[in-house]
Amino acid sequence: MITVYHSNQLEMLKILVCQEIKKKPLCHPLSPEVMLVNSPNMIQWLKFSFSIEFGIAANINFLSSSDFIWDFLTLGLQDSFKKRIFSKLSMCWKLRVVLPELLLDDTFSMLRYYLRNDSNNHKLFQLTEHIAHIFEQYIFHCPHWIHAWEDGRVVEECGDFQLWQGPLWLALVEYTKYLGEPVWSFSTLFQRSLLTLQNIDKNLSTLPERVFIFGLSALPNYYIQALEKYMDIHIFFTNPCRYYWGDIRSDSFLKKLLIRHGYHYKEGSFLPKCHDPGAYSSLLNTPCEEQQLTNPLLDSWGRSERENLFLLAQSGSREICAFVDITPINLLCTLQKDILELEDHSVIGISKSGWNNSLAKRILGVSDRSVEIHLCCSIQSEIEILQDQLLEMMIEDPELSAHEILVTAVDIDIYTPFIQAIFSNASSNRYIPFSISNSRISKKNLSIKTFSALLNLLDGRFIAEEVWSILEVPVVASRFSINQQGLIILRRWIVESGIRWGLDEDNIRDLDFPMTSQNTWHFGLKRMLLGYAMNSEAGEWKGVLPFDECNGLIAELTGYLSEFILTLNRWRECIKKPHDLKSWMPMCRLMLDDFFIRTADNEEELAIIEERWCSILHHGIQVSYHQTIPLFILRENLLLYLEETGLKDYYLPGSINFCTLMPMIFSPVKVVCLLGMNEGMFPRVKMPLSLNLIYQKIKKDNYYNDSYLFLEALNAAQKKFYISYIAQSIQDNTIRYPSTLVSELTQYISQSFCLAKDRDKDVDTSSQSILQHLQHVHTCTSSFLQKSFISNTKSINDVIKWSPSIYHQDFVLSPVPQELPNEDEKNCTLYQFLQFWRHPARYFLKYKLGVAFQEEQALLFDAEPFVLNNLTRYKLDQDLLKELINKRDTKLLYKNYRSSGKLADGVWGELFWQERKTELHSLAEQILRFHSSTENKEILLNIKDMTLSGFLDQVQTNGLLRWRAGVLNIRDGLILWLEHLIYCAIGGQDISLMLGLQDSIWRFLPISAEKAKQYLEYYVNGYCLGMSNPLLLTYSGGAWLQACFDKKLDVICYDDLTQKKAYKKFLECWNGSDYMYGEKHDHFLQRLLPYLETSEMQAMMLAAEHWFLPAIRSHQVG
């Protein structure tokens, strides 16, 4: 007997389950209750609920549909015959044996064409994987197709693909018989199961007395009809609507439906199934996909369940209705009530007179925030905003607990790093307990990710970063006796020793690249080991320059690294040739033992890897697959099956549950949050495999399945329905649109509701107000940013107000009102003063606030140094310029750079060196024209309330001479200007000069000591200002100033054309390019300016005008 329970609340369905168990206990007290639930989240919720209801949740078997079906099909068979001979993995290997032999048959011409030129069987393995998956679906959903093929019949409803799929299935069955496995054809097996049920003694039957099924699609209708005579089947359906809303397919069915009733779960009274008989009659001659229900949301989102409702209504099952009436106290409840009662309150299609006002709409309270849509700018901001909103909800509703909040995303793995970073690191007053479930095992478990990366590495190029990503994993590093501090040192050594890619010359030869040992791991290790024996000052040894840092006690790290690289090389040699399955079998355990140290934390993960590896190979050996396979095919299969292994449930009671959006995850909660609801992301776009005959027959796809998930989410929320999506691209700021489901929701709300103040306004105007009410647009700014720079801008304006004559040559500077510096800041060294002006924001964060960013890891490169990065090239230029100024031979320096791996091997390196030498030679000649003997002069200046002390370095008899092996920038000019002011303030009477590449130059003429001190007082005031609030003195602001300052007229040009060019220069400097480092990547500026806005740009331009402009005006060319 089939009993279907309908309710719009899952909590009510749980109560009905408990009542059924209490009122009608099983005949055998030790018999278990059987429940079919396909969601781990739902199973866990039911266990908690049952334990509360019964005091303990015991003797309940939660089965998946596939397990239940197989138990039914193998009913009465001995255990030896219950083995799944047609499991997906088993079918894969059998198909790999059978299919190649069938390809000569013209029936398989399409497959023969696809598999041509498949020398390593890669295509064969992928194809058989897909076919096995398809056959598994046929077994579950359409066993009558299998039945027909085994009887030699053609299935009319299937297409031409069955002409080869049928024979392939029969060949699979024949090969299974050939292997001597106990074969039950599915036609025979199904009929035998029914016959067994008819003859078996019910008291001795292993079949359960009853089964509870959650969800209409949990068990195919084919099996429900077969089992209803032999057991009680209770189907529990979370139905959002109390009336029938399935398909109408025939006149006879409609007549039955009009007189059909459900039973009230308490009173037992009859309840009608039709809301409006006339409306149902109009659907009769309309195709199912075009039939429209009264409520547009249910009509659009419920299509995937319509067919199930139709099949259920045809079955003549007993229906129990336990719908809970909804009081429309807020927007969310009103929407749920509209769906429950199958009502439509939207005003679309009204007359023109009705359009002029919004009186037909329902009133939405201004304080009603039960449905919210948040427009964010990145995944990180989505999680940050979510955290803020959840905290606000808990403050507003003290009774709201963490376990009453469910947060879902299309793929929770994308959000997991951000969730852990933001929610785990929250302060104690903002911490909310949370758990993340439904993560893929290969994404969540470090050992599995590392083993996967190791398999990818062994037949690859051994790029430095890829090798390092494995070594830095704690369990791998510990296996080779390397601690955390050792990893930090080794990473620096790897970069500086010139390691790029390739283990050694043999590895490079195997990959068919030109032979070279430079920049390989072998080359780098040789440099490290040589550095332990001798110093680089002794020169190269056999073309290798010793690596100086590798000495003393820490030199043992080289030995540990060598052991790791040698182990990699040994395994590379082992797996570079294909092996048969028996040879592959022990390699997994040996590889795990060689690279991983086993701990209590990773023992389970390593066991999963080994179990899946052995299971894959064992199935192949069992079906007598004797060919050899390469590593990459085995790797693909392993990763595929690890993904299928891996939905591990880590849900913790008493915490917010973050999980992937999937069927049957919505247990009763007060708050449901949906993340990442963007167009193209949800509903998910996944093209079904064209070979699958099910998708050709059943007009359902992921779009409709996901639409129903959205409906379930809306129906599950009791107090708040929260949606967020990314409204603009973080890469190029282009608009990104919400999911069509979100758009449909907002359209229905805006057409059904209006704010009280908009009742007299037209329908479109009131709709816009509703959209603004629902949507919360979040810009990517920080409150710290706003507070800091409003204050900062005011302080700069104070400087303007109190020193109006600063830009005139004969000015008298008035004192700037500023808080007196504290005792520590009254004494400032020249080094500190210049360091501040080199980067005011960095100095403020580092020395005033004590912000210390973790040192950024050295970047590991993946190719030979054909083109040097900016930092390496600058160091080379500095060394080469020094040699040229000192008039020394540069051949030794060239050999050292070449033998250290910093220059490309062969002619590329020679050409690059010659190019740099030619360019730097002209700069060296310029420097030598002005160069003379130098001395360091001690200074002690009292400027305002501050004492400036220290040494002014390298003062020549003819003034200051500075140089840099690069193109000079505006900050170079500012620092030289400050040094020039100090030089003049202590009595210097000569020029200050700085020379750079491409004829770049800064030159300042001497000024009087009095004027120099006035300028210094101005910059001391700036120092005090910058120690109170961060000073936005940036290269970008300087680029703007240089682009719009007219040197001849001595003014800043504010005309539109000039400002557009200057603005462009600002953005070029800020964003950077392939050839220029963007200032936005500066960590200190990122901390202050996570996103650039107009107000911050203005602050940078204003700072440049005040602090760079005096230097620009004083700069003299010639």
N, C-alpha and C positions, 0 to 999 in steps of 0.2 A: 504494500500500500504506500502511496506517495502522499505526503502532507507537505504543503508549501506554506511557510510562514512569511508574511509580508509586514514590514514595519519601516518607518522612516528613521528609526533610531536603533543603532546597534545594541545599545544597552537593553532595550526592550527584548530584542531577539535573544540576548544572553539570559534574561529572566525566563523566557519561554523554554530555553534548553534546560535550565535548572529545574523548572517545574515538571517537565517531561521526565527527567531522570528521577525526581523525587516521587512523583505520582505513580510511575510505572517502572519499578526496578526490574532489572534483568532476571530471567529465570534462574540463571546460575550466578551466585553471588561473586564468584571469582572471575567471571567473564568480563573482559574489558569493554568499555564504551569505545566506539570507533568514530572518529571525526575526520572528515576530509577538509583540510585547510591548506591552501597553497602559498600562504604568506607566513614567514617566520615571525614577523611583528604581530600578526593576528594570533598566532599560536601562543606567543608569550603573554599577550593581553588576556586571552582566554584562561590560561593557567593561573594567572594572578586572580582573575575574577572568580574562578571556581574555588580556589583556595580560600578566598574570603567567604564565599557562599556556603561551602561544605566543611570548612575548617582545614581541609587538605585536598589537594588535587592529585589523585593517585588512580592507577589502573585505567588511564585514558590513553588510547593510542591515537596520536595525531599522525595521519598518513597523508602522503601526497596522492594525487589522482592516479599517477602511473603505478605506484606501488600497490594501490588498492586493486587496480585493474589486473595486474599480474597475479596477485593473490587469487583473484576470481578465476582467471584463465587456467591456473595450475591447481585448482581445487581438487583434492583427492589424489594428486600425484605424489610419488615418493620424492624425498628431498633431492635425490640425484637427478631427477627430471625437472626440477624447478629452476635450474640454472637458466639465466637469460641468454639463450643462444643467439637472439636477435637484438642484443643491446647495440647501441650506436657504435661503440668501440670495436666490438666483435665484427659487426657488419662492415666497418671501414676496411679492416684487414682482409676479410674475405673478398670484398669487392676488388681489392688491389691484386688479388690472385685471379679472380674470375674475369674481370672486365677486359684485360689485355687479350685474353683468348677469344673474346667475342667480337673484337673490333673488325675482324675480316668479314663478318656478316654485314650485308648491306643495310640491315635493320639499324645498325649502330653507326651508320656513315657520318652522322652529325658529330658523334663523340670521337670517331676516328679522325675527323678533320681537326677537331679541337686539340687532340693529343699528339698531333704530328710534331716532329722535332722536339720531343720531350725526352732528351737524352738522360737526364738524371731523375726522371719520374716525378718531378716537382708538380707538374700539372695533374698527373694521375692522383697524387695524394690529396691535392686540394679538391679535385672533382669528386673523388670517392667520399671525402668528408661531407660535402654538400648532399650527395645522394643518400648517404646513410642517415643524415639528419632528416631528409624528406621521407624516407621509408619509416623512420621512427614516428613521424607525425601521422603517416597513413595508418600505422598500427594503432595509434591512440585515437585518432579522430574518425578514420574511415576504414575500419576493419572489413567492411563489406566489399571494398575495392579489392583488398588482398584475397578475399574469399572468391571473388569473380575471376581474378587472374589465375588462381590455383585451379579453378574449374575450367580454365581455358576460355572464359568469356571476356568480351570487351565491355567496358563500362560506358554507357551511352553519354553520361554527363561529363566525362573526361575528354580531353583533347587528344591530339595526335601524339603527344609525348608518351602516352601510355603504350604506344606501339613498341617502344623499346624498354620502357620501365617495367612492363609486365614480364617480358622474357628475361630481363635482368633479375627480377625478383625470383623467378623460377630457377634460374641458374644459381642464385644464392642459396636457395633451399636445397638444390641438388648437391652443391658443394658441401653444405652442412652435413648431408647424409653421407657423402664420401669420406668426411672426416670421422665418421663413426659417432657423431654426437646424436643424442636422442632428439629426434625431430618431430615436432608437432606442427603441422601446417595450421595457420590461423583459422582457416575454415573448420578444420577438424577439431581444433582446440576449443573454439567457441561453442560448437555444437556439443562437444563432449562435456563441457562445463555445464551447459543447460541440462543435459541428460543426467549428469551426476546430481544436480540439484533436485531433479524430479524423483530420483530413486534413493537419495540419501536419507537416513534417519535424522529427523530434525534435532533430536536430543543429542545425537552424536556428531552433528555437523560442526565443522570448524568455521562455518560462515557465521558472521555476527548476526544477532537477533535484529539489530537496527543499526543504522548509520546516519550520522548527522553531517550534512553537507552545507558548507558556507559558500554562497555564491552560485548563481544560476549556471555559470559556465565551468564550475569546478569539475563536473563529471559529464562526459558527452551523453546526449540523450539516448544514444544507441544502447548504452549499458544500463541506464536507468530503467528503460522499458524491459530489459531482460531480467533485471533483479527485483522488480517491484512485487512479483508474485511470491518471492521467497524471503523477503525481509521488509521491515518497515524502513522507509526512506524519508527522512525529514530534511527538507531543503529550506535554508534560512536565507532570505533575500532582503538586503537593505534597499527597500524600494522608496524612491523619493516622492512617489505619487500614489495616492490611494485608489485611483481609477486606472482602468486598463489603458496602456499607451503603446502596446505592441503593434505589429503589422496586422492589417486586415487583408486577407487573401482570397476569400470566397464568400458568396452569399450565404451558404450554409453555416460557415463559421461565424458570420456576423449575427445570424439569427440566434445561434447558441450563446454568443457573447451577450446579446441584449437581455437574455433571460438568466444569465449566469450570476451567481451570488457568491460572496465570500462569507465566512463566519466570523463574528466578533469573538476575540479570544477570551473574553470574560462572560459576556451575556449569552453567547451562542446564537445571537440574532443574525438574520440575513442582512448583508450589506451589498448594495448594487455595485457592479463593476464598471458601469458606463456612466460617465458624467453628463453627457448630452447625446442621447441616441441619434438625434438628427444629424449632429456633426459627424458621428461615426459612420452613418450611412453614406455620407458624401465622400468618404475615403475609399469606398468599395472598388471603384473602377480606376483608381489611381495607382501607378507602380509604387512598390514599397519604398523605394528610395526617394520618391517625390511626395509621399504622404506627410502632411503637416499637422502637428498637434496644436492645441489651443495655446499652450505656453511655448513661446519661441525658444527659451533656454532649454527646456526638456526636449523639444523637437530637434534642436541642433546637437545637443550634447549626448542624447540618450540613444542614438541610432545603433550603437554596437550591441545593445541589449534587447532591441526590438524583436529580433528573430527568436532569441531565447524565451522571451515572454510569449510569443506566438506558439512555440512548440510546447511550452508548459501549459498554456491554456487549452491546447488540443488534447493533452494527455488525460484530461478528465480527473486530475488530481484534486484532493481536498485542500481548500485554501483557507488559512486562518489569517485574519487581518488584525493587526495590533498597532495601528497607526496612532501616533500621539498628536493630539491637536496642538497647533503652534499659535501662541499669542504674539501678534506683530508689534512687539515693544520697540523694535529698532529696525534698521534697514535690512540687516542680515536675516532676522526672523521673518520679515515681510517677504523677502525673496524666497525663503524656504516655504512659506505658506502658499505663495503663488504657485510654486511647483507642486506642492502637496495637493492643492485643490484644482490643479490644471487650469489656472486662470491667467489671463493676459490683461495687464492694466496699462500697457503702453498706448500712446496716443498717435501712433503712426497711422496715416490714412484718414485722419479726421477732416472735417470740412474746413474751408478757408476761414469761416467765422470762428471756428474753434481754435484755429491756429493763432489768432491774434492775442490770446491770453492763455494762461496755464491753469485755469480753474479745474480742468478735467484731471490734472495730475494730483497725486498724493503729496502731502507735506513731509519734507525731510527736515528733521531738527538740525540746527546749526551745530549742536554738540554731539550729534550722532556720528561716531567714528567706528561703527561696527564693521564697515568695509573700507579698507584703505589700500591705496595703490601708490607705491613709492618709486619714483623715477631716479635711478642712481647713475653714477658715471663709471663704475668699475665693480668687479667682483668684491674687491676689498671694501669699497664703500658700502656695498650691499650688506655685508656682514657687520660693519661698524654701525650702520643705521639700524639694522635689525637689533643689535645689542641695546642701543639707546631706546628703541621703541619698546622692547620687552621690559626693560627696567621701568620705563614710564607706565606700562600696563600694570606692573606689579605694585607700583606706588599708588596708582588710581584704584586698584582692586587688591587690597591686602590679602584676600582669600585666594587669589590666584596662585597656584603652586607650579613649580617647574614641570612636574610630570603631566600637567594639564595643557602643555604647549607642544605642538608637533610642527617641526620645520622640515619641509621637503624641497628637493631640487631635482631637476631632470637627471643630473648625474652628480651625486653627492661627492664623488671623488675629486671633482674640479674645485669644490668649495672647501674640502677637508683641510688643506694647509692654512687657509685664512680663518676658518673656524677655530682651529687649534691655537693659532697665533693670537687671535683677538680674545676669545673666551677664556683660554687658559691663563693668559697674562693679565687678566683684569685684576684690579685692586680688590681688597677684601670687601669693601662696601659696594662693589659693582659685580662681584663674582656670582655667576649663575651656574649651578651644576648642569652638566650636559654629557651626552653620549652620542656617538656616531655609529649608526648601524647600516647594514646593506652595502658596505664598501667591498669592492672586489679584493679578493685575497692577494692578487698580484700587485695591487696598488697600495695596500695597507701594510703588508708584511715586508720588513726590510730584507730579511734573508732571502725571500723569494725574488724580490726585485734585484738583489745583488747576484743571485745565481743566474737569473735571466740575462743580466748584463754581462756576466762572465762567459756564458755560452755565445753571446753576440760578439764578444771580444776575440775569442780564440781563433776564429777564422777571418778576422778583420785586420785593420792596419795598426792596431795597438797605439792609437793616438794618445798623447800624454794625458789629456783630460779624461778619456774613457778608462784608462788604466788607473788613474788616480781615484776616480769615482768608486772603484772597487776597493782599493787599498785603504781609503779613508773610513770605510765601514768598520765600526769598533770590533766586531767579532773577527773580521779578516785581519785588521791591524794587530789584534792581540795574538792571533795565530802565528804572526811573524815577529812577536815581541816588540811591537812599536806602540808607544803610548801617545797620548794626545799632544804633548809637547814635541815629541819626535815627529809627528805628522806635520806640525807647523814648520819645523825646520826642514824636513824633507821636501815639502812643497816648494819652498824657496830655493832649495838646492836644485830641484828638477828644472825650474825656470832658468836659473842662472847658469846651469851647466850646459844649456843648449839643447835639451831633449825636446824633440817635437813628435816624432812618430816612428814606428818600426822597431822591432826587437833588435834585429841585427841585419847583416847583409843577406843572410839566407832568407829571412822573412820578406825582405824587399824583393828578392829575386823570385820568390814564390808568387808574389803579387804582380809580377811582370812589370815592375818599375825599373828605371835605370839604376844600376848598382852604385851605391854609396853607403859609407858607414857613418858619415857625419849626421848629427842630430838624431841618431837612434838611441835607444836605451843603453845599448852596449857602449856607445860612444860616451854618453853621460856618466855611466858607472866607471868607465876607464878614467875619466877626468877626476872623479871623486876619489878613487883608489890611488891615483897618481898624486893627488893633493895631500894624501896622508904621508907620502914618502918624500915629497919635495915641494918647494915653493914656486909660485908662478914667476917670481923674479929671476929664477934660473933659466926661464925660457921654456919653449916647447920640447917635448920628448916624443920622437917618432910621429910628429904632426898633431900631437895632443897637448894642450896647455893644462897644467895642473890646476885643480880647483882648490883655492886656498882655504875656504871655510871648512873643508873636511879634514880636521885635525883634532888632536887631543882625545878626550873621552867620548865626545859625541861622534867620533869617526865610526863607532860601531854601528851607527844607523845605516851606513853604507852597506855593511854586511847583511843587515836585515832586509834592506831594499834589494840587494843582489839575490838573496834567497827567494824573494817573491818573484822577481823577474825570471830567474832560472826555473821556478816551478811553472810559471806561465809558458815558458819556452818548451818545457818538457811536454806539457799537455797540448801545446800547439802541434808538436811533432806527432803526438799520439792520434789526434783527431783529424789531421788534415786529409786523411784518406778515408773513404767509406768503409764501414764495418757491417757484418751481419748482426742480427738482433741479439744472438747469444753473446757476442763479443761486447756489444754496447751495455749489456745488462749490469755488470759490476762497476762500470765506470762512474756512475752517479755517486755511489757511496765513496769511492776512492777520491773523486774530485771534491766532495764535501769535506772529507777528512783532511785533504791537502790545503784547503783554503779557509775553512771555517773552524773556529773553536766552539765546541758545543757547550751551551749553557742552559739553565732552566728556562730562560726566556725564549730561546730559539729552537729548542729541541722539537717542539711540535711542528714548527714551520719546516725544519729540515726533514722531519719524518714525512710530511705531506709531499715534499719534492720527491723524495726517494720512492714513496708509495706510488705516485702518479707515473714516474719514470718507469718503474718496474711493471706497473699495470699495463701501460701502453705496449711495452715490449713483450710482456707475457701473452697478451692477446694475439700479437703477431706470431709468436712462436707456436701457440696452440693451433693456429689455423694453417701452419706449415708455410709461412712466408719465408723463403730462403734467400732472397736477394739482399745485396748490401744496400745501405742507405747512408747518405752523408749527414753530417751533424746538423746542417741548417734545416733539413726536413724533420729530423727528430725534435729539434728545438721548437719549430712551429707547432708541432703536435703537442708537445709538453705545455707550452704557454697557453694553447687553446683549452686544454683540459684543466689547467690550473685556474683559468678564468671561470670555467663552469663549476669547479669545486667551490669557488670562493665567495659566496655570499655569507659571510660570517656575521652573526648577530651579536652586537655588543650593547644592546639596550639595557640600561640600568634604571630600576625603579627610582622615582624621586628626582629625576633629571629631565631636562629638555631632550627630546629625541630628534636628532638630525638623521634623515634617511633619504634614500632615493625614491622618487615618485614611481610607485608601482601598484598593481591591484592589491586590494585588501590590506592596506597599511593604515587606514583611517579608523583607529579605535576612538571611542568617545573622548573628545578633548574640548576645552573651552576656546582655545586659540589654534587656528591652522594657518601656517605661513608657507607661502609658495614662493620660491626664489627662482630667478632666471627665466621669468615668463616672457621671453622674447620671441618674436616672429622667426620661424626657422628652427628654433630650439624646441619649442613646444606648441602644438603637438609635434612629436618627433617625426622626422622624415626618414623613412627607411624603405628602400625599394625591395619588395619581396623577390626571391629568386624565381626567374621565369619558368624554371623546370618544375616548380611545385604546383601540382594540379589542384591543391586545396585553394590556393589563392585565385585560381581561375574559376573555381566553383563558388566560393563564399565571398560575397561582396563586403568584406570587412577588411580594414587595414588599420595601421597604427594610428592614423588620424582620429578615427572614430573611437578606438580604444582609449586614447589619451583624452579625448573629449569627455568620455564618461568618467575618467579619473578626476577631471576637473569638477564635474558635477558631484562626485562623491566627496571631494574636498569641501565644496561649498556646503553640502548637506551635513558633513561631520562637525563643522565648527559650531559651537554653542554660543559664543559671545563675540568673537572677532574673526574676520576673514582678511588676512594680510597678504598682499601681493607685492612683489618688487621685480623690477627688470632694469636692464641697462639702457638708458635713453639716448646715450651718445657714445660714440666710439672713443676709446681712450687713445687710439692711435692718431686719428685725423679729425676727431670732433664731429664726424658726420652723424646725422640723426639715425637712431635705431628704433624700430617700431615694436610695439607690444604684440604678444600672441593674438591671433584672431579670436581666441576664446575670451581673452581679457577685453578686447574691443567689443565683442558681443555682449559681455556683461555690462560694461559701461554704457553701451548704447541702450540696453533695456532699462537700466536705472535712470539714465538721463531722460528717456522718453516716458518714464512712469512716475518720476518724482520731481519736485521743485522745492526750492527754499521759500519760506513764508514771504520774504521780501520780493519775490519774483512772481507772485501769483498773477499780477496784472500785466506781466510782460509776455511777449510772444513765446511760442514753444521753443524755438531755436535759442533764444537768449537765455531762457531758464535752463535749457539743457547745458549750455556752456557754463553756467554757474554751478551746476551739479558736478560737471567734470572737474572744475577747479576745486570743488569741495572734496572730491574723492582723491584727486591726485596731489601728491606731495613731491615737489621738484627739489632735489638736493644738489647743490653745487659743491664742487670739490674744494672747499676752503676750510680753514680751521679757525676756531675762535681765538686761539693764541695769535694767529696771523693778524686778525682784525684788531685785537686789542693792542698789539705791539706797534703796528705801523700807523695807526691813527695817532698814537702818542708820539711816535717817531717823527711823523710829518709835522706835527705841531711844534716839536722842538726845533726842527730845521727852520721853520718859519720864524721862530724866535731869533735864530741866528741872523736871518735876513733883516728882521726888524731892527735889531741892535747894531748891525754893521752894514749900513747901506752903501758905504764907500769902499767896500772891500775890493771891487773890481777896477778902481781907478788907480793910476800909478802913484799919485801923491795923496794917499788916503791916511786918515788917522782912525785906527780901529778902536771902537768902544768896547768895553768889557761885555762879555756875553753872560747873561744871567744863567747860572747853572748851579746845581747843588755842589757844595764843596766836596772834593774827593775825600774818601776815608784815608786813614793813616797809611794803609798799605799802598794806596794809589797816589799819595803825595810825592813819593819817590819813584821815579820811573827811569829805567835804564834806556839808553839809546837803542839797544837791541829790541826791548819790549815795544818801544815807540814805533820803530820801523816795522816790526812784526804785525802790530795792530793795523797799520795803514796798508800792509800788503794784502790783508784780507780781514776787514773789520768784523764781518759776521762770524767768521771762524774764531777769531780771537775772543769775541764776546761769549760764544757758546762754550769754548774750551776753557777759558781762564776765569770768566765771570760766573758762569753757571756750572762749570765742571762737567760739561757734556763731553764724554770721550767715546767716539765711535770705535767699534771693534775694527781692528786693522783689516783692511780689505785683502782678501787672499790674492796672491800673485796670479796673474792670468796665464794659464797654460795654453801654448799655441799648438796648432795641429798641422802646420806646414813649415817647410824650410824658410829661412829668413830672406826670401827674394826681395821683400820690401820690409824695412825695419819699422817697428812701431815708433811713435813719436818720442817716447821716453828713451828708448834704446838709441835712437838716432841722435837725440840731443846729447846723451852721454858721450857717444862716439865723437860728435862734433866738438864737444868741450875738450875731450882728450886730445883730439887732433889739432885743435886751435892752440892748445897749450904747448904742444910740441913745436908748432910752427912759430909761435911767438918766441920760444926759447931757442929757435933755430937748430933743432935736433933732427936727425934722420927719422923719418916716419915708417921705415921698413919694418922695424922691430914691433912697433905698435900694430901694423897691419897683420903681421904673423900672429901676434897674440889674439887679435880679434878673430882671425880666420881659424886658428886652432882651438878657440873656445866655442866655436859653433855659432857665433853671433853674426857672422857674414855667410852669405850663400856660398856653396861650394862651386868651384870652377870660375868661368868667365863672368858670371853674374856678380859675384863678390868683387872681382877685380874692377869691373866697370863702375860699380857703386862707389867703391873706395876712391877711385880716380875722380869721379864726379864731385864727391864731398871735399876732396883735397883741393880741387881747382876753385870751388866756391869759397872755401875758408881761407885760401891763400891770399886773396885780395883783401879780406877783412883783417888778416894778420898784418899785412903791409900798412894798412891804415892805422892800426893800433900802434905799430912800431914807430910811426912818425911822431906820435905824441907821447910815447912812453919814456919815462925817466925814473930815477930812484924814488922810493916811497918811504913813508914813516907813518906810524899810528899815533894820532894826537889825542890826548886825554881831554875830555870836555866836562864842564860842570856849569850848567846854566839854570838860573832860577826864572822860570816862566810862569807868570801869574802865581798860583799857590802850589806849583809843582816844581820839583827839582829834577832836571834832566841830566843824567850822568852816564859816563862810559867812555868808549874810545871810538873815534872816527878813523876807520881803517884806510890804509893805502892812500895817504895824502901825498901828492907829488909837489915839487917846488913850483910847478906851473898850474896847480889846481887839482881837481879831481878827475880821474880817468877810470871809467868803468866800461865793460864790454860783456856781451853775451852772444853765444853761438846760436843765435836765432833772430827772428824778426822782432824788433822791439815793439812793445805795446804801451798802452797808456799808463798801466800800473808801474812799468819800469820808469816812465817819465816822472810819476809822482814820487817814487822812492828817491830818485836822483835829485828831484826838486827839494825834498826834505833834507837830504844830506847837504845839498848846496846851501840851504838856509842855515844849517848848523855851522857849516864851514865859514860862511860869511859872518855869522854871529860871533864867532871866536876870532875874527879879524882877518879871515881869508880875503884876498883881493884878486883872485884869478878865476878863470872860467871853470865850469864843471861840464864834463863831456861824457856821453855814453854812446858806444858804437855797436851796431848789430848787422845782421845779414840784409841783403837787398837794399843796401845804402840807408837803412833805418838809423836815425840819430836823434838824440836829445842833447840840447846845448843851452846852458844858462850863463848869462853874463853876471859879473859880480855886482852886488848891491851893498848898501851901507849896513853896518851892524845893527843900527836902530830899526831900519825897515825889516831886516831879516828877523829880528826878535818880534816885531809886530805880526809878521806872517806866522811865526812859530806859535805866538799866543793864540792865533786863530785856530791852528791845527791842534794845539793842546786842548782848546775848548771842544774841538771835534772829537778828540780822544775821550774826554770826559762824557760827552754826549753818547759816544759809541759804547761806553762802559755802563750806561744807564739803560739804553735800548739798543737793539741790533741796528747797525748802520748799513743800509743797503747800497754800499759803494761797490759796483760790479763792473766787469768788462763790458757787459751789454750796455749799461748806462754810458760808459765811456765811448762806446762805438756810436751811440746816438749823438753824443756831444760833438765828437770829431766830425761827424757827417753834416751837422747843421751849424757849426761855428765858422764864421767868416773871419779869417785871420787878418785880411786887409782892412776890413771895416771894424774889426774888434767887437763884433756883436754875434749873438745867436739868432739865426734866421728862423722865423716862425711862419713863413709863408707855406701854403699847402704843399707845393711841389717839393720843397726842401724837407719838410717834415715827413712826407711820405717816404722819401729816400732814407731819411734818418731812422724812421720807424722800421723800415725793412732791414737796415743794418743792425738795429737792436735785436730783432727776431732771429736774424742769421747767427748772431753771436750767442744768443740765448739757446736756440735749438741745436746749433751745430750742424755738421754735415758729415759726409764720408771722409772729408779731408780736414775737418776742424772739430775739436772737442767742444761740445755744447755746454754752456755754463749751467744749464738746468740739471746736469748730472753731478754737480758739486754737492757732496753729502750735506754740508753745512747749510747751503742755500735750500736744499731739498727739505731740510728740517723746518726751515722758516717759511719756505714757499713751496708747499707740495703741488700747488697749481698756480700758474701765473694769471693774474687778473689785472684789469686796467689800473686799479688803485696802486698795486704794487709796482707796475711799470712806471707810473708817475713818480712814485717814491724813489725809484732807482735813477730816473732822469733828473729829479731834483737834487739828489745826493751828488750825482756826477757834476751837475752845474756848479755846486758849491765847493767841492773838494778837488776836482780835476781841473776846473777852469783856470785857477791861478797859475798852475803849471803850464797849461797850454798857452796862456797869454805871455808867460815869461820865456817860453821856448824861442830861441833865436837860431835861425838857419844861416849858415855861412861862416 
